[in-house]
């Protein structure tokens, strides 16, 4: 019986950078420059290194290449809850815009995070710029000089931001409802007990300016079920209601479900309006009147800001680090 040699019995040795350096008669640093196409290396030496690497089947580690070429290429996107249809639409738009620039995107959602400050810190450690619904209370102020862009940012924020200007479109909606004969509207707001959301307060203020004081029903959970429950409470507490302005399209779809089950005609008896302009609103019956945001435009503005900050072309705070996007009234069958 012929014995096998030791070399035949063991797995093939994977070539290392040291093996290539020895075979080509150069230093490790020269191998690194040759493999990564960096300047400062003689063409003949580079050919010798590449030939040795090919013969040895040397494959640089992905991690090692990242250290050699630390070019920004990863964008972080932090959202609240991907079961809410708004956030997948936004995420898809952000990923598409980033891909046009050769950037990858990682997405994190807050709803499953036990510690949101820790989540933000972990994401920040993996990316070159950060987008999302970011709050100072969740550790935003601990991210140092990482380029950050807030969605739905308020004036005076300390990082870059997208300001979502909905007041003109909300005024259009209020006038539309009044023109259709509405006199007893109710706001269905998603907010903790106490102060209203900014969009809810805007609706109330605009109605007050036109001589109408709308009652308010507040729910905490941002879901279709919460919208359904909130609208049920409205029917019980405000039997004369002739319009419901919902915090968003998701809550508005829950409202439509409640009204349909109660046998209430929409828009004949009660008109319903949402907020966000999700495609979801075109798949319900009646189709939903809404204040629509150009999500693709928001994504393009936010990604452009973040990449500009990362490249040093845009400051990371101040007026140049902000963009404003507008809503528009889309009238459909529900009003």
C-alpha positions as CSV (number, residue, x, y, z in Angstrom):
1,X,0.0,0.0,0.0
2,X,1.3,3.4,-1.0
3,X,1.1,6.0,1.8
4,X,-0.3,9.4,1.0
5,X,2.0,12.3,1.4
6,X,1.3,14.9,4.1
7,X,0.7,17.6,1.6
8,X,-1.9,15.5,-0.2
9,X,-3.7,14.7,3.1
10,X,-4.2,18.3,4.2
11,X,-6.4,21.0,2.6
12,X,-4.8,23.3,0.1
13,X,-3.1,26.3,1.7
14,X,-4.8,29.6,0.9
15,X,-2.3,32.1,-0.4
16,X,-1.8,35.2,1.8
17,X,-0.4,38.6,1.1
18,X,2.9,37.4,2.5
19,X,3.1,34.6,0.0
20,X,2.5,37.0,-2.9
21,X,5.1,39.4,-1.5
22,X,7.7,36.6,-1.2
23,X,6.9,35.3,-4.7
24,X,7.2,38.8,-6.3
25,X,10.2,39.9,-4.2
26,X,8.4,43.0,-2.9
27,X,6.9,44.3,0.4
28,X,3.4,43.7,1.7
29,X,2.7,47.4,1.1
30,X,3.7,47.1,-2.6
31,X,1.3,44.1,-2.9
32,X,-1.5,46.2,-1.4
33,X,-0.8,49.1,-3.8
34,X,-0.7,46.8,-6.8
35,X,-3.9,44.8,-6.0
36,X,-5.9,48.0,-5.3
37,X,-4.7,50.0,-8.3
38,X,-3.1,52.7,-6.1
39,X,-0.5,55.1,-7.4
40,X,3.2,55.1,-6.5
41,X,4.2,51.7,-8.0
42,X,6.4,50.9,-11.0
43,X,4.3,49.3,-13.9
44,X,6.7,46.4,-14.2
45,X,6.6,45.8,-10.5
46,X,2.8,45.9,-10.6
47,X,2.7,43.3,-13.4
48,X,5.1,41.1,-11.4
49,X,2.8,41.3,-8.3
50,X,-0.4,40.6,-10.3
51,X,1.2,37.7,-12.1
52,X,2.3,36.2,-8.8
53,X,-1.1,36.7,-7.3
54,X,-2.8,35.0,-10.2
55,X,-0.4,32.1,-10.1
56,X,-1.0,31.7,-6.3
57,X,-4.8,32.2,-6.7
58,X,-4.5,35.0,-4.1
59,X,-7.8,36.6,-3.2
60,X,-7.7,39.7,-1.0
61,X,-10.1,39.7,1.9
62,X,-13.2,41.8,1.5
63,X,-12.5,43.3,5.0
64,X,-8.9,44.1,4.0
65,X,-10.0,45.9,0.8
66,X,-12.4,48.0,2.9
67,X,-9.5,49.2,5.1
68,X,-7.5,50.1,2.1
69,X,-10.3,51.9,0.3
70,X,-12.3,53.6,3.0
71,X,-14.6,55.5,0.6
72,X,-18.1,56.2,1.9
73,X,-20.5,53.8,0.4
74,X,-23.1,52.9,3.0
75,X,-26.2,54.9,4.0
76,X,-28.2,54.1,7.1
77,X,-32.0,54.6,7.1
78,X,-33.9,54.5,10.5
79,X,-37.7,54.2,10.4
80,X,-40.4,53.6,12.9
81,X,-42.2,50.5,11.8
82,X,-42.0,48.7,8.4
83,X,-45.5,47.3,8.9
84,X,-46.8,50.8,8.3
85,X,-47.0,51.1,4.5
86,X,-45.5,54.6,4.5
87,X,-42.1,53.4,5.6
88,X,-41.6,50.6,2.9
89,X,-42.5,53.2,0.2
90,X,-40.0,55.6,1.7
91,X,-37.3,52.9,2.1
92,X,-37.7,51.7,-1.5
93,X,-37.4,55.3,-2.8
94,X,-34.2,55.9,-0.6
95,X,-32.6,52.7,-1.8
96,X,-33.3,53.6,-5.4
97,X,-31.8,57.0,-5.1
98,X,-28.8,55.7,-3.2
99,X,-28.2,53.0,-5.8
100,X,-28.0,55.7,-8.6
101,X,-24.9,57.0,-6.7
102,X,-23.4,53.6,-6.1
103,X,-24.3,53.5,-2.4
104,X,-25.7,50.7,-0.4
105,X,-28.4,51.1,2.3
106,X,-29.1,49.4,5.6
107,X,-32.5,49.8,7.1
108,X,-33.3,49.7,10.9
109,X,-36.7,50.1,12.5
110,X,-37.2,51.5,16.0
111,X,-40.3,49.4,17.0
112,X,-38.2,46.3,17.7
113,X,-35.4,48.1,19.5
114,X,-35.2,47.7,23.2
115,X,-32.9,50.7,23.5
116,X,-33.3,53.2,20.7
117,X,-30.2,55.1,21.7
118,X,-28.2,51.9,21.4
119,X,-29.9,51.1,18.0
120,X,-28.9,54.5,16.7
121,X,-25.3,54.1,17.9
122,X,-25.0,50.6,16.3
123,X,-26.3,51.8,13.0
124,X,-24.1,54.9,13.1
125,X,-21.1,52.6,13.5
126,X,-21.8,50.8,10.2
127,X,-22.5,53.7,7.9
128,X,-21.1,56.8,6.4
129,X,-24.3,58.9,6.6
130,X,-27.6,58.5,8.3
131,X,-31.2,59.3,7.3
132,X,-34.4,58.8,9.2
133,X,-36.9,59.9,11.8
134,X,-34.2,60.8,14.3
135,X,-34.8,62.4,17.7
136,X,-32.4,64.0,20.1
137,X,-33.9,62.0,22.9
138,X,-32.8,58.8,21.1
139,X,-29.1,59.7,21.1
140,X,-28.9,61.9,17.9
141,X,-26.6,64.3,19.8
142,X,-24.1,61.5,20.5
143,X,-23.3,60.8,16.9
144,X,-20.4,63.3,16.6
145,X,-19.7,64.5,13.0
146,X,-21.6,61.7,11.2
147,X,-23.7,63.3,8.4
148,X,-27.3,63.1,9.5
149,X,-30.6,64.1,7.8
150,X,-33.9,64.2,9.7
151,X,-37.2,63.6,7.9
152,X,-40.0,65.9,9.0
153,X,-37.5,68.2,10.6
154,X,-38.4,71.3,12.4
155,X,-36.7,74.7,11.8
156,X,-33.7,75.2,14.0
157,X,-32.7,71.5,14.2
158,X,-29.0,70.9,14.8
159,X,-28.5,68.5,11.9
160,X,-29.5,68.4,8.2
161,X,-33.2,68.0,7.6
162,X,-36.1,67.7,5.2
163,X,-38.9,70.1,6.2
164,X,-42.3,68.9,5.2
165,X,-44.5,71.9,4.4
166,X,-48.1,70.8,4.5
167,X,-49.9,74.0,5.6
168,X,-50.8,75.2,2.1
169,X,-52.2,71.8,1.1
170,X,-54.0,71.5,4.4
171,X,-55.6,74.9,3.7
172,X,-56.7,73.5,0.4
173,X,-58.3,70.5,2.1
174,X,-60.1,72.6,4.7
175,X,-61.6,74.8,1.9
176,X,-62.5,71.7,-0.1
177,X,-64.4,70.2,2.9
178,X,-66.2,73.5,3.6
179,X,-67.2,73.9,-0.1
180,X,-68.7,70.4,0.1
181,X,-70.9,71.5,3.0
182,X,-68.9,70.2,5.9
183,X,-69.7,72.0,9.2
184,X,-69.0,69.4,11.9
185,X,-65.5,67.9,11.2
186,X,-63.6,65.9,13.7
187,X,-59.8,65.4,13.9
188,X,-58.6,61.8,14.5
189,X,-55.0,62.5,15.7
190,X,-52.3,60.0,16.5
191,X,-50.5,61.6,19.4
192,X,-50.1,61.1,23.2
193,X,-52.7,62.7,25.4
194,X,-52.0,66.4,25.5
195,X,-50.5,68.4,22.6
196,X,-51.7,67.5,19.1
197,X,-49.4,66.5,16.3
198,X,-48.2,69.3,14.1
199,X,-50.4,68.3,11.3
200,X,-53.4,67.9,13.6
201,X,-52.8,71.3,15.1
202,X,-52.6,72.8,11.6
203,X,-56.0,71.3,10.7
204,X,-57.6,72.6,13.9
205,X,-56.1,76.1,13.5
206,X,-57.2,76.4,9.9
207,X,-60.8,75.3,10.8
208,X,-60.8,77.8,13.7
209,X,-59.7,80.6,11.3
210,X,-62.9,79.8,9.3
211,X,-65.2,79.9,12.3
212,X,-65.4,76.2,13.1
213,X,-64.1,74.5,16.3
214,X,-63.4,70.8,15.4
215,X,-63.5,68.2,18.3
216,X,-60.4,66.0,18.6
217,X,-60.1,62.3,19.2
218,X,-56.6,61.1,20.0
219,X,-55.2,57.6,19.7
220,X,-51.7,56.5,20.5
221,X,-51.0,53.6,18.3
222,X,-50.1,54.3,14.6
223,X,-52.1,51.5,12.9
224,X,-55.2,50.8,10.9
225,X,-56.8,49.1,14.0
226,X,-56.2,52.3,16.0
227,X,-57.8,54.3,13.2
228,X,-60.8,52.0,13.3
229,X,-61.1,52.2,17.1
230,X,-60.7,56.0,17.0
231,X,-63.4,56.5,14.4
232,X,-65.7,54.2,16.4
233,X,-65.2,56.5,19.4
234,X,-66.0,59.5,17.2
235,X,-69.3,58.0,16.1
236,X,-70.2,57.5,19.8
237,X,-69.0,60.9,21.1
238,X,-69.9,63.1,18.2
239,X,-73.0,61.8,16.4
240,X,-73.3,64.8,14.2
241,X,-69.9,64.4,12.5
242,X,-69.9,65.0,8.8
243,X,-66.1,64.7,8.1
244,X,-63.1,62.9,9.7
245,X,-59.6,64.2,9.1
246,X,-57.3,61.3,9.9
247,X,-53.7,61.7,11.0
248,X,-52.5,59.6,8.1
249,X,-53.8,57.3,5.3
250,X,-53.4,54.2,7.5
251,X,-55.7,55.6,10.1
252,X,-58.1,56.8,7.4
253,X,-58.3,53.3,5.9
254,X,-59.3,52.0,9.4
255,X,-61.9,54.8,9.5
256,X,-63.4,53.7,6.2
257,X,-63.7,50.2,7.6
258,X,-65.5,51.3,10.7
259,X,-67.9,53.5,8.7
260,X,-68.7,50.8,6.2
261,X,-69.5,48.3,9.0
262,X,-71.7,50.9,10.6
263,X,-73.6,51.3,7.3
264,X,-72.6,55.0,6.9
265,X,-72.3,56.3,3.4
266,X,-68.9,57.9,2.5
267,X,-68.9,60.6,1.3
268,X,-72.7,61.2,1.5
269,X,-72.9,61.2,5.3
270,X,-69.3,61.5,6.4
271,X,-66.4,62.6,4.3
272,X,-62.9,61.2,5.1
273,X,-59.5,62.5,4.3
274,X,-56.0,61.1,5.0
275,X,-52.4,62.3,4.9
276,X,-49.3,61.0,3.1
277,X,-50.6,60.0,-0.3
278,X,-49.9,56.3,0.0
279,X,-50.7,54.0,-3.0
280,X,-52.8,52.2,-0.4
281,X,-55.4,54.9,-0.7
282,X,-56.2,54.0,-4.3
283,X,-57.0,50.3,-3.4
284,X,-59.8,51.0,-0.9
285,X,-63.4,51.8,-1.7
286,X,-64.2,54.6,-1.9
287,X,-60.7,55.8,-2.9
288,X,-59.2,58.1,-0.3
289,X,-58.8,61.8,-0.5
290,X,-55.4,62.7,0.9
291,X,-52.6,65.2,1.3
292,X,-50.0,63.6,-0.8
293,X,-46.2,63.8,-0.3
294,X,-43.9,63.2,-3.2
295,X,-42.0,60.4,-1.5
296,X,-39.6,60.0,-4.4
297,X,-38.8,63.7,-4.2
298,X,-38.2,63.4,-0.4
299,X,-35.9,60.5,-0.9
300,X,-33.9,62.3,-3.7
301,X,-33.6,65.4,-1.5
302,X,-32.5,63.5,1.6
303,X,-30.0,61.3,-0.2
304,X,-28.6,64.3,-2.0
305,X,-28.1,66.1,1.3
306,X,-26.5,63.1,3.0
307,X,-24.1,62.4,0.1
308,X,-23.2,66.0,-0.2
309,X,-22.4,66.2,3.5
310,X,-20.3,63.0,3.3
311,X,-18.3,64.5,0.4
312,X,-17.7,67.8,2.3
313,X,-19.7,69.7,-0.3
314,X,-22.6,70.6,2.0
315,X,-22.2,71.7,5.7
316,X,-23.7,69.3,8.2
317,X,-26.0,71.9,9.7
318,X,-27.5,75.3,9.0
319,X,-29.6,76.6,6.1
320,X,-27.6,74.9,3.3
321,X,-28.2,71.5,5.1
322,X,-32.0,71.8,4.8
323,X,-34.5,71.2,2.0
324,X,-38.3,71.8,2.0
325,X,-40.8,69.6,0.3
326,X,-44.5,70.3,-0.2
327,X,-47.7,68.3,-0.1
328,X,-50.6,68.6,-2.5
329,X,-54.3,67.9,-2.1
330,X,-55.5,64.8,-4.0
331,X,-59.3,64.7,-4.1
332,X,-60.8,61.3,-4.6
333,X,-64.1,59.5,-3.9
334,X,-64.1,59.7,-0.1
335,X,-64.8,63.5,0.0
